[in-house]
Amino acid sequence: MINYISIHRYWEGGSQNNYYTFMGSGAMDFEEKIKVTAAEIEEAKAKNNFTNPIYISVDEYGSFGRNFLAVLPTAQCLNSFIRHADIVKMADFTMLTSLLSNDLKNGTFKSPLFYTFKLFSNNCRGNSVDTYVDCDTFNTEKYKGIPYLDVTTVHAKDSNIVYINVVNRSHDKAITANITSTQGSFTGKAAASIVNSDDLNAAFTFDKQSQYAPVIKDVKVSDNKLSFTFPPHSFTQIKVGISAKQ
């Protein structure tokens, strides 16, 4: 009996020197590999009369680098897993210990990569929610119409909290987005955890580790709507309560 098909895929966006190709083509390539494999699973099940579910295991993934240009691809990989949570059931980050940066003299320290992974792994434990995104797009040589905002949503049913994960792929523009819930109203106080860097190419250092923790900002909510401005080249996770739709 087949239970899993394994994918081994690193970030294939080309050179970091071409920001939009690195971000956009890398993201579309990663999505493509999941979608194609999912389609092949369905074809194999139909041809061979398989009745048991077959899932995808991404046995190794990641993005190389010790600066912020390694953080945004990882956030987008994690968004892809949430977006395809119906088929991707396991994923292994390459060399899990590399989530911590290392200083030869002072030892390991927590970098933006660590905090980004922590936000996903600690909070995104509920059900993946289908999320419609309407925003401006950009093109690369291979892919067209890539949304600037890469968004997923997770609902933690036990606590009725929604986590909205947003990567702003724009290199230099903050993007204000209006977020609407179609299944209930937002409740209580909302908070945004922002992981960002002014210098995308600066290597993470032990001396600056205090600067790497997420910045927390309050977010105003009104019934089933909220609005937030996402900084350029950033990852943001919004945490907000939600009430059941009457």
C-alpha positions in Angstrom: 0.0 0.0 0.0 1.3 3.5 -0.9 0.8 6.1 1.7 3.1 8.9 0.6 4.9 10.3 -2.4 8.1 12.1 -1.5 9.2 15.5 -2.9 12.7 16.8 -2.4 12.8 20.5 -3.4 14.9 23.5 -2.5 14.2 27.1 -3.4 14.8 27.3 -7.2 14.5 31.1 -7.8 17.9 31.7 -9.3 20.3 34.3 -8.1 19.4 36.5 -5.1 20.8 39.4 -7.1 17.6 39.4 -9.2 15.1 40.0 -6.4 11.8 39.5 -8.2 12.9 36.5 -10.1 14.3 35.0 -6.9 11.1 35.6 -5.0 8.5 35.1 -7.7 9.9 32.3 -9.8 11.0 30.4 -6.7 7.5 30.6 -5.2 5.7 29.6 -8.4 8.2 26.7 -9.0 7.5 25.4 -5.4 3.8 25.6 -5.9 4.0 23.9 -9.2 5.9 20.9 -7.8 3.1 20.3 -5.2 0.3 20.8 -7.7 1.8 18.5 -10.4 2.6 15.8 -7.8 -1.0 16.0 -6.5 -2.4 15.7 -10.0 -0.2 12.6 -10.6 -1.4 11.0 -7.4 -5.0 11.5 -8.6 -4.2 10.0 -12.0 -2.5 7.0 -10.4 -5.4 6.4 -8.1 -7.9 6.5 -10.9 -5.8 4.2 -13.2 -5.1 1.6 -10.5 -8.3 1.8 -8.5 -6.5 2.8 -5.3 -9.0 3.6 -2.6 -6.7 4.6 0.2 -5.6 8.2 0.5 -2.1 9.0 -0.8 -0.4 12.1 0.5 2.7 14.2 -0.2 5.8 14.2 2.1 8.2 17.1 1.3 11.2 15.2 2.7 13.6 18.2 2.4 13.1 21.8 1.6 14.8 25.1 2.4 16.6 28.2 1.1 20.3 28.8 1.5 21.8 31.9 3.0 22.4 33.7 6.3 20.5 36.8 5.5 16.9 37.9 5.2 16.7 36.7 1.6 16.6 33.1 3.1 13.7 34.0 5.4 11.1 35.1 2.9 11.4 31.9 0.7 11.0 29.7 3.8 7.9 31.6 4.8 6.5 31.1 1.3 7.3 27.4 1.5 5.4 27.1 4.8 2.5 29.1 3.2 2.5 26.5 0.4 2.2 23.7 2.8 -0.8 25.3 4.5 -2.4 26.1 1.2 -2.1 22.5 0.2 -2.8 21.0 3.7 -5.2 18.5 2.2 -2.4 16.7 0.4 0.9 17.8 2.1 0.9 16.0 5.4 4.7 15.9 6.3 7.5 18.3 5.6 11.1 18.3 6.8 13.2 21.5 6.9 16.8 20.8 5.8 19.1 20.5 8.7 16.6 21.7 11.3 19.4 23.0 13.5 20.2 25.6 10.8 17.1 27.5 11.9 19.5 28.9 14.5 22.4 31.1 13.3 25.8 30.4 14.6 28.7 32.6 15.7 32.0 30.7 15.9 33.0 32.6 19.1 29.7 33.0 20.9 27.7 30.0 19.7 24.1 29.8 18.4 21.5 32.6 18.4 17.9 33.2 17.2 17.7 34.8 13.8 14.6 36.0 11.9 14.5 32.6 10.3 14.0 31.0 13.7 11.3 33.4 14.6 9.4 32.9 11.3 9.5 29.2 11.7 8.4 29.5 15.3 5.3 31.6 14.4 4.2 29.0 11.9 5.0 25.9 13.9 3.6 27.1 17.2 0.4 28.8 15.9 -0.6 27.2 12.6 -2.0 24.0 14.1 -5.7 24.2 13.1 -7.5 23.9 9.8 -6.3 25.6 6.7 -8.9 28.1 5.5 -9.4 28.8 1.8 -8.2 32.4 1.3 -9.1 34.6 -1.6 -6.5 37.2 -2.5 -7.0 40.2 -4.8 -3.9 42.4 -5.2 -1.5 43.8 -7.7 0.9 41.4 -9.4 4.3 41.2 -11.0 5.9 39.2 -13.8 9.1 37.3 -14.2 10.5 35.9 -17.5 8.9 32.5 -16.8 5.8 33.3 -14.7 3.2 36.0 -15.1 0.7 37.5 -12.7 2.4 36.7 -9.4 0.5 38.3 -6.5 2.6 40.6 -4.4 0.9 39.2 -1.3 1.3 35.5 -0.5 -1.5 34.7 2.0 -2.7 31.8 4.0 -5.1 31.5 6.9 -5.4 28.9 9.7 -8.3 28.5 12.1 -7.7 27.0 15.6 -11.1 25.6 16.4 -10.4 24.9 20.1 -9.6 28.6 20.8 -11.5 30.2 17.9 -8.4 32.1 16.9 -7.5 32.8 13.3 -3.9 33.2 12.1 -3.4 35.1 8.9 0.1 34.6 7.4 1.2 37.3 4.9 4.4 37.6 2.9 4.7 41.0 1.1 6.9 40.1 -1.9 7.3 43.7 -3.0 10.8 44.9 -2.7 10.1 48.5 -1.8 6.4 49.1 -1.4 4.2 48.7 1.7 0.8 47.3 0.8 -2.4 48.1 2.7 -4.9 45.3 2.6 -8.5 45.0 3.7 -9.2 41.6 5.2 -12.8 40.3 5.4 -14.2 37.2 7.1 -17.1 35.6 5.3 -17.8 33.1 8.2 -18.1 35.1 11.4 -16.9 38.4 13.0 -13.5 39.2 14.4 -13.5 39.5 18.2 -11.2 41.0 20.9 -7.9 42.5 20.1 -5.9 41.6 17.0 -2.1 41.6 17.0 0.4 41.5 14.1 3.8 39.9 14.5 6.2 41.4 11.9 9.5 39.9 10.9 11.5 42.2 8.6 14.9 43.7 7.9 16.0 47.0 6.5 18.9 45.3 4.7 18.0 42.1 2.9 21.7 41.2 2.2 23.1 41.8 5.7 24.3 38.7 7.4 22.8 37.8 10.7 25.1 38.5 13.6 25.3 37.6 17.3 25.6 41.2 18.3 22.3 42.2 16.6 20.2 39.3 17.9 18.1 41.5 20.0 16.8 43.2 16.8 15.6 40.0 15.2 12.5 39.2 17.4 9.2 40.0 15.7 7.7 43.5 16.2 4.2 43.3 17.7 1.6 45.9 16.6 -2.1 46.2 17.5 -4.6 45.9 14.7 -8.0 47.5 14.8 -11.0 45.3 13.9 -14.5 46.3 13.0 -17.1 43.4 12.9 -15.8 41.1 10.2 -13.2 43.5 8.8 -9.7 44.6 9.6 -7.1 46.6 7.7 -3.3 46.4 7.9 -0.3 47.8 6.0 2.3 45.2 5.3 5.9 46.5 5.1 7.9 45.7 2.0 9.8 42.4 1.9 8.3 41.2 5.1 6.5 38.3 6.8 3.6 39.2 9.1 1.3 36.9 11.1 -2.0 38.4 12.4 -3.6 36.8 15.3 -7.3 37.5 15.9 -10.3 35.9 17.5 -13.4 35.0 15.5 -17.0 34.3 16.5 -19.2 31.7 14.7 -21.5 33.1 12.0 -25.0 33.2 13.2 
